[in-house]
Amino acid sequence: MLNIKPRVIIGNSSIFLDALRIGAALTVLYIHAFDRWFPTLAHPQYEPGEPSHAAVIIFFVLSGYVIAHTTISRNRGAVMYAQARLSRLCSIVIPALAITAVIAFIVKQADPQLLAAHSRGHDWVRYIASGLFVNELWLFSAAPPLNGSLWSLSFEFWYYAIFGLWFFRKGGWKSFLLPVAAVLIAGPKIVVMMPVWLAGYLAYILPRPSVKAATAWFFVLMGLFAAWLAVTYIPFIPYRIGYKPLYYANQFVTDWIVGLFVAATLWILPTGDHLSTEHKFANVFRKAADLTFPLYVLHFPLLVLWRALFGYKAYDMVQLWQALISVLVVASLLGILLEMQRPLWTRFFKQLFGTYKPVAKS
């Protein structure tokens, strides 16, 4: 395993990372809502620069960066790594699937045509596949009809699995068999996008240049600007996203370039050697950023539910913002509830892996 000094993200840098997560999640929410309330003003499919897909690229880079931090600064072995990753994913994804199914039932009663417009057949197979994180293997793309955003969580699961099997291997050529097997199971769609995730990992482990904080922040802004230019102007390479053969991985070369600029931004981000309590808003930002995961996996079914319950007026900006605020509030409240039940998932996986130790009663 690597002998790398862990970074400590402090002050403005911590707030920046959390703000980046919040901004990406709100972008996905806004674009998905705007495109449905203002369909003729939606981003043209034949032009590059789709903002919600770019936000997912940011999530992938951040994910690799965070995993680098957890495995290097708090490495507790393969079993604890698996427990942490599975409990985090399952504590949000499994309840989100259940909530999506309930919403689909309500929408079916309130507006059957609206549900039918989102259905692609074999709905329950899609729910089961998404719960097992196999909905994006090879050339399949089978997220639930009301929650297409779950495609990226299948990608995340396999990045965690492939990286964990490689990082915690024991040595010898046989130790490469499991990560190679995971790559073969995941298939081309997931694998061709993994360089984006690995770019975040490299942004953490590569030595950061010794520059003044002001200079570093200048390059952070330039990195974000370069990423925006790449998203806006680089065409789909090799294919347009959302269609066969690779669906959301179709423009993987373009996504590599965007991910590289985002990762360069994280690489140059100022860090320190000790914790700081300088910014009293850091904890607020962290708690808000923690709600971006449930917001991401719940926003679309909640938008559809809002339309089914309250009607739909195309090109009505007031109604659009009513829906946005409602979804944001409900998703945040549900996110708080899901976070409260996370210890149950942690306990479940500890029991599954045989590491659970009940607290002795005095």
C-alpha positions in Angstrom: 0.0 0.0 0.0 1.1 3.6 -0.6 3.0 5.5 2.0 1.5 8.9 1.4 1.1 11.7 3.9 -2.7 12.4 4.2 -4.0 15.9 3.4 -6.0 17.8 5.8 -8.6 20.0 4.2 -9.1 23.1 6.3 -11.0 26.4 6.3 -11.9 27.8 2.9 -10.8 24.6 1.2 -13.2 22.5 3.1 -16.0 25.0 2.3 -15.0 24.9 -1.3 -15.3 21.1 -1.6 -18.7 21.1 0.1 -19.9 24.1 -2.0 -18.8 22.1 -5.1 -21.0 19.2 -4.0 -23.9 21.5 -3.3 -23.6 23.3 -6.6 -23.4 20.1 -8.6 -26.5 18.6 -6.9 -28.5 21.8 -7.3 -27.5 22.0 -11.0 -28.9 18.5 -11.6 -32.1 19.4 -9.8 -32.6 22.7 -11.6 -31.8 21.3 -15.1 -34.0 18.3 -14.7 -36.9 20.5 -13.6 -36.3 23.3 -16.1 -36.1 21.0 -19.1 -39.6 19.7 -18.3 -41.2 23.0 -17.5 -39.6 24.8 -20.5 -39.1 21.9 -23.0 -38.3 24.1 -26.0 -35.7 26.0 -24.0 -33.9 22.9 -22.8 -30.3 22.3 -23.8 -30.4 20.9 -27.4 -29.4 17.2 -27.5 -27.3 17.8 -30.6 -25.1 20.3 -28.8 -22.3 19.7 -26.2 -22.5 21.2 -22.7 -25.3 19.4 -20.9 -25.0 20.8 -17.4 -26.5 17.9 -15.4 -24.1 15.3 -16.9 -21.2 17.6 -16.2 -22.4 17.7 -12.5 -22.1 13.9 -12.4 -18.5 14.2 -13.7 -17.8 16.5 -10.7 -19.4 13.9 -8.4 -17.1 11.1 -9.8 -14.0 13.2 -9.4 -15.0 14.2 -5.8 -15.7 10.5 -5.1 -12.2 9.4 -6.1 -10.7 12.3 -4.1 -12.7 11.3 -0.9 -11.9 7.6 -1.2 -8.2 8.5 -1.5 -8.5 10.5 1.7 -10.4 7.7 3.6 -8.1 4.9 2.5 -4.9 6.9 3.2 -5.7 8.9 6.3 -8.1 6.3 8.0 -7.1 3.0 6.5 -8.7 0.3 8.7 -8.4 -2.6 6.3 -10.4 -4.2 3.5 -13.3 -5.4 5.7 -13.9 -1.9 7.2 -13.6 -0.4 3.8 -16.3 -2.7 2.4 -18.5 -2.0 5.4 -18.2 1.8 5.1 -18.8 1.8 1.3 -21.8 -0.6 1.4 -23.4 1.0 4.4 -23.1 4.5 2.8 -24.5 3.4 -0.6 -27.3 1.1 0.7 -28.5 3.5 3.4 -29.5 5.9 0.6 -30.1 3.8 -2.5 -32.3 1.1 -1.0 -34.6 3.5 0.7 -34.6 5.7 -2.4 -35.8 2.7 -4.5 -38.6 2.0 -2.0 -39.6 5.7 -2.0 -39.5 5.7 -5.8 -41.8 2.7 -5.9 -44.3 4.3 -3.6 -44.2 7.5 -5.7 -44.7 5.5 -8.8 -47.8 3.9 -7.3 -49.2 7.3 -6.3 -48.5 8.8 -9.7 -50.2 5.8 -11.3 -53.4 6.6 -9.4 -53.2 10.3 -9.9 -52.0 10.5 -13.5 -51.5 7.2 -15.3 -50.4 8.9 -18.5 -47.6 10.7 -16.7 -46.2 7.4 -15.3 -46.6 5.7 -18.7 -44.5 8.4 -20.3 -41.6 7.5 -18.1 -42.0 3.7 -18.2 -39.7 1.6 -20.3 -41.1 -1.8 -19.3 -39.9 -4.5 -16.9 -40.1 -2.0 -14.0 -39.6 -4.4 -11.1 -36.6 -6.0 -12.8 -35.1 -2.5 -12.9 -35.7 -1.9 -9.2 -34.1 -5.2 -8.3 -31.1 -4.6 -10.6 -30.6 -1.1 -9.2 -30.7 -2.4 -5.6 -28.0 -4.9 -6.5 -26.0 -2.3 -8.4 -26.0 -4.3 -11.6 -28.3 -2.1 -13.7 -25.4 -0.6 -15.7 -23.3 -3.7 -16.4 -21.8 -4.1 -19.8 -24.2 -2.6 -22.5 -27.4 -2.6 -20.3 -28.9 0.6 -18.9 -31.8 -0.3 -16.6 -32.5 2.3 -13.9 -36.1 2.5 -12.6 -38.5 4.4 -14.8 -38.8 7.4 -12.4 -35.2 7.5 -11.3 -32.8 7.4 -14.1 -30.2 9.2 -12.0 -29.4 5.9 -10.3 -27.2 5.0 -13.3 -24.3 6.8 -11.7 -24.6 4.9 -8.4 -24.0 1.6 -10.2 -20.9 3.1 -11.6 -19.8 4.3 -8.1 -20.4 0.8 -6.6 -18.1 -0.8 -9.2 -15.4 1.9 -8.8 -15.4 1.2 -5.0 -15.3 -2.6 -5.7 -12.5 -2.4 -8.3 -10.4 0.0 -6.4 -10.9 -1.8 -3.1 -9.9 -5.2 -4.6 -6.8 -3.6 -6.0 -5.8 -1.4 -3.1 -6.1 -4.1 -0.5 -4.6 -6.9 -2.5 -2.0 -9.0 -0.6 0.7 -9.4 -3.3 1.6 -11.9 -5.9 0.1 -12.4 -9.4 -3.0 -14.1 -7.9 -3.9 -10.9 -6.0 -4.8 -9.3 -9.4 -7.4 -11.9 -10.3 -10.2 -10.4 -8.2 -9.8 -6.8 -9.4 -9.5 -8.1 -13.0 -12.7 -10.2 -12.5 -14.5 -7.1 -11.1 -13.5 -5.1 -14.3 -14.7 -7.9 -16.5 -18.1 -8.1 -14.6 -18.5 -4.3 -14.7 -18.0 -4.1 -18.5 -17.0 -1.4 -20.9 -19.4 1.4 -19.9 -18.3 1.5 -16.3 -14.6 0.9 -17.1 -14.2 3.6 -19.8 -15.5 6.2 -17.3 -13.3 5.0 -14.4 -10.4 7.4 -15.5 -12.6 10.3 -14.4 -12.9 8.7 -10.9 -9.2 7.9 -10.8 -8.4 11.5 -11.7 -9.9 12.5 -8.3 -7.8 9.8 -6.6 -4.6 11.0 -8.3 -5.5 14.6 -7.4 -5.2 13.6 -3.8 -2.1 11.4 -3.8 0.1 13.4 -6.2 2.4 15.8 -4.5 0.9 19.3 -4.4 3.1 22.1 -5.7 4.4 24.5 -3.1 2.7 27.8 -4.0 1.2 30.5 -1.9 -2.4 30.2 -1.0 -3.4 33.2 -3.1 -1.7 31.7 -6.2 -3.3 28.3 -5.5 -6.8 29.9 -5.3 -6.1 31.6 -8.6 -5.4 28.3 -10.3 -8.4 26.8 -8.6 -10.6 29.4 -10.3 -8.7 28.9 -13.6 -9.3 25.1 -13.3 -13.0 25.6 -12.9 -13.1 28.0 -15.8 -11.2 25.5 -18.0 -13.6 22.7 -17.0 -16.6 25.0 -17.9 -15.0 25.7 -21.3 -14.5 22.0 -21.9 -18.1 21.2 -21.0 -19.4 24.0 -23.1 -17.4 23.7 -26.3 -15.9 20.2 -26.6 -18.2 18.0 -28.8 -19.4 14.6 -27.9 -16.5 12.2 -28.3 -17.1 9.6 -29.5 -20.9 9.6 -29.2 -23.8 11.6 -27.8 -24.9 10.6 -24.3 -28.0 8.7 -23.5 -28.1 6.3 -26.4 -26.6 3.0 -27.5 -24.0 1.7 -27.3 -22.7 3.1 -24.0 -25.6 5.3 -22.9 -24.3 7.7 -20.2 -20.7 6.8 -21.0 -21.0 7.6 -24.7 -18.9 10.8 -24.5 -16.2 9.2 -22.3 -13.3 11.0 -24.0 -15.0 14.4 -23.5 -15.7 13.4 -19.9 -12.0 12.5 -19.4 -11.0 16.0 -20.4 -13.6 17.7 -18.2 -12.7 15.3 -15.3 -9.0 16.2 -15.8 -9.6 19.9 -15.3 -11.8 19.3 -12.2 -9.2 17.0 -10.8 -6.4 19.6 -11.5 -8.6 22.0 -9.5 -8.6 19.7 -6.5 -4.9 18.9 -6.8 -3.9 22.6 -6.5 -6.5 23.2 -3.8 -4.7 24.7 -0.6 -4.4 22.2 2.2 -2.8 22.3 5.7 -1.2 20.1 8.3 -3.6 20.7 11.2 -7.3 21.1 11.7 -8.7 24.6 11.8 -11.8 26.0 13.5 -11.3 29.3 11.7 -14.5 29.2 9.8 -17.7 28.8 11.8 -19.7 28.1 8.7 -17.7 25.0 7.7 -19.9 22.7 9.8 -23.0 24.2 8.3 -21.7 23.7 4.8 -20.7 20.1 5.6 -24.2 19.2 6.9 -25.8 20.8 3.9 -23.4 19.0 1.6 -24.2 15.7 3.2 -27.8 16.1 2.0 -26.7 16.3 -1.6 -26.7 12.5 -1.9 -30.4 12.0 -1.0 -31.3 15.1 -3.0 -29.6 13.5 -6.1 -31.3 10.1 -5.8 -34.8 11.5 -4.9 -35.2 14.7 -6.8 -36.6 13.3 -10.1 -39.3 11.0 -8.6 -40.3 13.9 -6.3 -40.6 16.2 -9.4 -42.8 13.7 -11.1 -44.9 13.4 -8.0 -45.3 17.1 -7.7 -46.6 17.3 -11.3 -49.0 14.4 -10.6 -50.4 16.0 -7.5 -50.5 19.7 -8.4 -50.8 19.8 -12.1 -48.5 21.1 -14.7 -48.3 24.5 -16.5 -45.7 24.6 -19.1 -43.5 27.7 -19.2 -44.8 28.9 -15.8 -41.7 30.1 -14.0 -43.6 30.6 -10.7 -44.8 27.0 -10.7 -41.3 25.8 -11.6 -39.9 27.5 -8.5 -42.7 26.2 -6.4 -41.8 22.7 -7.5 -38.0 23.3 -7.0 -38.4 24.6 -3.5 -40.9 21.8 -2.6 -38.6 19.1 -3.9 -35.6 20.6 -2.2 -37.4 20.8 1.2 -38.9 17.3 1.0 -35.7 15.7 -0.2 -33.7 17.4 2.6 -36.2 16.2 5.2 -36.1 12.7 3.8 -32.3 12.9 3.7 -32.2 13.7 7.4 -34.4 10.7 8.1 -32.2 8.5 6.0 -29.1 9.7 7.7 -30.7 8.9 11.1 -31.2 5.2 10.0 -27.6 4.9 8.6 -26.3 3.3 11.9 -28.7 0.4 11.3 -27.1 -0.3 8.0 -23.6 0.0 9.5 -24.7 -2.5 12.2 -26.1 -4.8 9.5 -22.9 -4.9 7.5 -20.8 -5.3 10.6 -22.9 -8.4 11.5 -22.6 -9.6 7.9 -18.8 -9.3 7.9 -18.6 -10.7 11.5 -17.1 -7.5 13.0 -20.1 -6.4 15.1 -19.3 -6.2 18.8 -22.4 -5.5 21.0 -21.9 -2.9 23.7 -21.9 -4.7 27.1 -24.6 -3.5 29.5 -23.4 -2.4 32.9 
